[in-house]
């Protein structure tokens, strides 16, 4: 009886829900040119070959995700990789064009901004602050290239992601809510977020990730 009730409640939660996501921003600072790397790891920008050889266990990229990753690189996105003994154990993508959360919202970035998304750390390497190290790597690159602000996001319940963003002094630039009901889904964007990113970008099939 208890198991049946849990299953019913689980189906209910999947069909009815209110989720909150916060958008975080951080200025690029002069000190970001020096970034810390945990012992035993290296960080670098990834190539098509890197994406094609990623192991699903360590990167969560199956064959379809790897194909889409190669397509993102062709569109001008970049991916920072964390390696341990030449094995990719961390990945995080950078979009230079839009704040894009597929299915929720897509808004144009200013010329001085970049957006990080789809960060993943291998289960075997969690707890070593690779997410923070990856963001520091990106911040250092942005500092050298003259960009001025890094944008990220996190669900209200994603403690690890939010903790990493807060640890690097990101601050909230706005939020949005997703309402889910049977046959209905709506995204409510806060006035503050609309003010921070006012330009809505239309979606197309391929450009949904651009």
N, C-alpha and C positions, 0 to 999 in steps of 0.2 A: 504493500500500500504506500509506504513512504517513498519507495523508488519511483512508483508511478506518479506520485505527486510531484517529485523533483523534476521528472521529465515534462510534466504539464507546465510547471512553473518556468522551466527552461525554454519551452516553445513560446510561452507568453512573453518572456523577456526579449526573445529574438524578434517578435512581431511588434511589440510596443516598447518604445524607448525614447529617452532624451539624452543625447550625448553632447558634451561640451569640449571644444577644442580651443586652445589659446595659441595665438600667433606671437612669436617672440622675435625681438630684434636686438642687435648689438652693434655698436660702432666698431670699426676696425681701428686699432690703436697702434702707435709706433712700436710699443713693446711686443706686439704680436709677431714681429719678424722673427723672434726667437721662440720656437715652440718645443715643448717637452715631449719626449717619446719614451714609453715604458721600456725597460730593459728587455732585450730579446725580440723586439719588434722593429719593423721599418715601415714607413708610410711613403706612398708615391701616388701620382695620378695613374689611373689604369688605361689600358689600351684594349682594342677589340680582342686581341689574342688573350689578354688576361681574363676578359669576361667569358670568352668561349671555353676556357679551361677551369672556371670556378667550380668547385665541388658543392653540390646542393647542401650537404650537411653543414658546411662552414659558412655558406653565404645565403642560403635559402633560395638560390636561383636554380630553378629547374630549366629544362630545355627551352620552354616558351619564354621564361623570364630572361634567359640569356639572349634570345633572339631580340626581345624588346630592348634589352640593354644596348645591344649593338646599334639598334635603330636610334636610340637616344643619343649615343655618341655621334652618329652621323648628323643629328639635328643641332649639335653644338653643346649638348650637356657634357658634364665631366663626372668622373667617379674617382673618389679617393679610396685607396686600398690600404689595409693594414696587413702586413705579412709576418708570419712566424716560420722560420726555416723554409722560405720560398712558398709557403702555402698561404693563400688568401684566407684570412680569418675575420676580416672586418671590411665592410663596404658602406659607402655613403655617397649619394648622388648630389650633384650641384646643378641647378637650373639657372642660367644667367638671364632668362627672359621673363619668367612669370612665377608668381606664387601660385602653384598649381597643386590642388589636392583633388585627384580624380573623383568625380561624383559629387563633390561638395562645392568647390569654388575655384575660379581661375582669374587672377587679377595681375595686371602688368606691373613689373618691377620698375623702379627708377633706374637710370643709367648707372648709378653708383651702388646698386644693390645686387646681391645674389641670394638664392634660396637653396637650402639643404633639405634633402628628403630621403626616404627609404634607407635609413641607417640600420645595419644589422651586424651583430657580433656573434660569432660562433659560440654555441653553448659551452664548448670546451675552453673558451677564453674569456668568459664573462667575469666581472668583478675586478678587472684590471684597468678600467677607465679608458678603454680604447675609443669609446664614443667621444670623450673629452679630448683625447689625443687627436682624433680625426678632425674635430672642429678646430683645434689649434693649428693643425696643418693647413686647413682651408683659410683660416684667418691670416696666417703668415703669408700665404700665396696672394690673398687679396691685398694685403698691406704692400707687398712688392709691386703689384700690378696697378695700384692706385684706387681700387674700389674702397668704399667707405662704410658699408653696412652689410651685415649678414643676417638673413631671415631664416627662422625655423618654426616648427610648430609641434604641439604635443597634445594628445588626449588628456583630459583632466585626471584619468586614472593611471596614466603611464608614468609611474614614479621615477623609474630609471632615466627616462628621457628628460623629464622635467628637472630632475636633480642635476643632470649634466649641464643643461642650459642655464640653470640658476647658478651653478658653480662657476660658470664663465661669465657671469654678470649680464646675461640676457635679461631683457625686461619685456613685459607684455605690451604689445601694440594694439591689441584688440582680440576679440574672440567671436566664435560663431557656435550656434547650436544646431543639431540635427534632430528633427522630430520624426519618429517612425510610428506609423499606425498601419493596420491592414489595408493595403491598396493605396497608401499615402506616405509620401516622404517629402519633407520640406527642410530647407536650410535657412536659418535666420542669422543674418550677419549684423554684428553690433555697429552702432553709429561710429564708434571709435575706429573699428577696423575699416569701415568704408572710407573714413577720412584719411587713414594711413595708406590705403591702397585703393584709390577711387576708380581706376580704369578697369572695367570688366572686359575680359578677352573671350571671344566666341570660341567654342570648341569644334574641332573636326576629329575624324577617327584617328588619324596618325598624329595630329598635333595635340591630342588630348594630354600628351605627356610633355609638350614643349612649352 
